[in-house]
Amino acid sequence: MKITKLETFIVPPRWLFLKIETDEGLFGWGEPVVEGRAATVKAAVEEFSDYLIGKDPMRIEDHWQTMYRAGFYRGGPITMSAIAGIDQALWDIKGKYYNAPVSELMGGACRDSIRVYSWVGGDRPSDVGKAAKEKADAGFTAIKMNGTEELQYIDSYKKIDEVIERIAAVREAVGDDFGIGIDFHGRVHKPMAKILAKELEPFRPMFIEEPVLPENNEALREVARATNIPIATGERMFSRWDFKKLLEDGYVDIIQPDLSHAGGITECKKIFAMAEAYDVAVAPHCPLGPIALASCLQVDATSHNAVIQEQSLGIHYNQGSDLLDYLNDPQVFEYKDGYVDMLKKPGLGVSINEEFVRKQAEIGHNWKNPVWRHKDGSIAEW
C-alpha cells in the first residue's frame, strides 16, 4: 500500500483538515492546525507531502521520526502541528486496515469513558454563573473559563476582586461538587499570578491553567508555593523534549498537550507516559474540531493518567460551524452525565462528511486571535 495524495481543507470556524489517500482505496483524516496560522500549517503539510507520496502509510513511527529528524530545524508549533495532522491521518488508515480503533493498536483501552468539560464565558468572561448553571443542567460535571482579562505585570486589586467575584458566582450557581477549571491563558505575569492563586483557594478550583506563559515555566515554582490548587499547563508545548524539564521540576500537576499541536498520536502517547512516570495527570487541550477530539480520545483510552478531556461543543470560537457539523454520525460524541464513551469504530472512530467538508472549504476562514492593548498602549497577552 502506498500514499498517493495529501489534500488539505481550510474550513470554518478556524480549522484545517487533512485527507491522506492510498492506492488501495483506504484513506485517513487528520487535523493539523495552529489557531490563527491555518495557512502556514497547510504549507508545512504540503512540504512534507514531497517525502510522503509513494511511501507505505503503515510505517508511522518511521515517518514521524523522519519528518521530525530529517529537518535540521525542528520543533515549534508549525512543524509539530503539521506532523500531528499527518500522524493522525496515518493512524486512521492503519486502524481501518486492521478494522480496529487506534486505541486497540496501542495496547487496548484501560477505561470505558472519560470525563469531559465545557467552556463558558468567552474571551472576556461574563455571565459565567448563569452559563455554568446551564452546563450543569445539560449534564456536565465540570466547566472551564477564562479567569481574567488582560493584566499588567503589576496591576490593580480591583481586577483581582473582579476575578474572585466571577468564580464566586460560578461556585454559587453550580454548588460544591462541580469542577471549575480557571484558565489564566498566559495573560497573567508572575506577581499577579501568585496573588490570584492564593485568593482563589477558597473556591476549590479543579485546576488553574497556564498561570504563567510557558516560556516562564520556571516561575511555576513560586506559584506552586503560593497555593495548593493543582497547576495545569502544556497547550503551548510541542514535544516530549519541551515537557522534559517541566516534569523534572515537579511544579505541575496536570499537563495539557494538544493532539493537533504536539506531534499527534505518536508523540502524545509518549508524553502521556512520561507524565505518568512523574505521577502527573493529563487533560488534553482540544478547543478544536472532531478529528482532533477523536485523536485525543484514542490516546485517552489507553492512558491511565488521563483524567478529563476538553471538547469544543458550543465554545465561543465556533461561529458558523460547530464540533458535530462535520460528522456523518454525531452521536459518537454523545455526552452522558459529564462523560463520553471511548470510540469503538475502526481508525480514529469518526466518519467525516467529506461532501460537507468540501462545501465549507469553499467558504474557508482567516481566523485570527484578537490583539489586545493595555491602557498605556503596550501590547497585552491574549
Beta strands, then each sheet from edge to edge (+ up, - down):
strand 1: 3-11
strand 2: 15-22
strand 3: 27-30
strand 4: 113-120
strand 5: 142-146
strand 6: 179-183
strand 7: 207-209
strand 8: 231-233
strand 9: 254-255
strand 10: 281-282
strand 11: 309-310
strand 12: 335-336
strand 13: 339-341
strand 14: 372-373
strand 15: 379-380
sheet 1: 1+ 2- 3+
sheet 2: 10+ 9+ 8+ 7+ 6+ 5+ 4+ 11+
sheet 3: 10+ 9+ 8+ 7+ 6+ 5+ 4+ 13- 12+
sheet 4: 14+ 15-
end
